[in-house]
Amino acid sequence: MKPLFEDLKQELKMKNISLSHQRLKVLEYLTQNQCHPTVDQIYTNLHKDIPTLSKTTVYNTLRVLVEAGLIRVITIEDHEARYDIDVENHGHFKCETCGTIYDFCIDIDRLSPGDLHNFQINDKNVYFKGICPRCLANIKEN
């Protein structure tokens, strides 16, 4: 289930995290744009309405939200951090043609780490790459 802005706002209050205007706007953007945006996408879209917003503020806000457990960072490509408002376990599929990232259900906890018996696992992610149905249809048409 996708989190609601008001619920996340309450969670920030309960964790004694300042509810600055910029912080709330970033959080609101993430709840309304569940497309796994990058910092640049968030900054570009919010800067139109908040001309005083800096990219540093966006980075700092995202760091606070990650530390609070309200969002998570996903890194499918080495050079590209994206932010996901859905912190429940699920997988991600990135279309190599259009760049869209799709969520899909998968029971990550049932995945067996095999040969990692003496390792401490801090994070589990499942990423697939390929071509989405929309792009496949466009390829077939052309």
N, C-alpha and C positions, 0 to 999 in steps of 0.2 A: 504494500500500500504506500502510495506517495505521501510524504508528509505535508501538512498544511502550514501555511505561513504563521497563523496565529498560534498553533501548537509549538512551533519552533521558537517563536518570540517568547512564549511562556517559559520554554526550556532555558533560553538565555537568561531570563530574569531569575529563575531558580538557581542558576549557576553563578549568579552575581556578575554577569558580563554586561558591560555598558551597552545600552541600546541607542547608540549614536544614529543619527539620520543616515549617514553613509553605510553603516553596518547593516541597518535594517533594509536599505535599498538593495544591497548586494544579496542579502538573504531572500528578499522578495523576488529579485530577478531570478535567482536559482530555483525558487518554487514555481515560477511562471514559465521558465524556459528550461525544461528538463531535457536538454539536448547535449549535456556534458560539455558546457562551454569552457573555453580557455580564458585566461586572465585578459588577454587582448579583446576577446569578444565581450566579456563583461564590462570592461572599461569603456570600450567604444560605445556600447549601447547605453550605459548609464551616464557617460560624460555629456550626452546631449541634454539631459535633464538636470544634471548636477555639474555645471562648468568648473566648480572648484575641486572636483574629485581628482585625485592623483592616482597613478597606477600603483604607487607605494601603498596607498590606503587600501586599494583592492587586494593587493598581496597580503597585507597585514590582516585585513578582515578575513580573508580565506584561511589564513593560518590559524586565527582564533577559532573560527568555525570548525576547522578540522580537529584542533586540540579539544574542542568541546564535544566532539563526536557527532556533530550535526550534519556534516558533509564529509565526503572522502575524496581523496585524490586518486585519479586513475591515470596510469601512464601506459598507453598501448604502444606508442612510439617513444623512443628514447628522449627525443627533444620536445615532447609535447605533453605537458601536464593538463589534465582536464578535471573538472569538478563535478561530482555527482551528489545530488541531494538525497538520493536513495541509498542509505547506509546498510540496508539489509543485504544479505548475501545474494548475489546474482552474477551472471556472466555478461560479457560485452562482446559485440560483434562490430567490427569497423569495416565499412565498405571501402575497398581500395580505389573505387572509381569516384564516388561522390564525397567520401570522407565522413558520412553520417555514422554515428555510433548508436547501435541498438542494444537495449537490455534484453536478456533472455533468462528464463528460470533455469536454475541448476542447483542441485544440492551439493554445494562446495564442501560441506562438512563430511560428506560420504566419500570424497575423493581420497584415495589412499596415497600417502607420501612414500610408500615403498621402502626405499633404502635409507630413509632419513630417521632411523630409530633413535639416535642420540642427539637429534637436532631440536632446537627450540624454534617453532614456526610462529612468527609474529603476524603474518599477513598471508592470505590466500586470494588469488585472483585467477579468473579464467577469461582469456581473451582469444577470440577467433578473428581472422581476417579473411576477406573474400569479396564477393560481389553481391549486393543486395538484389532482391527481386525487381525493384524499379529499374535499376541500372541494367540488369540482365534483359529486361523487356526492351529497353532502349537499344541495347546492342543487337538484339534479334531483329528489331524494326529496321535498323540501318544495315 
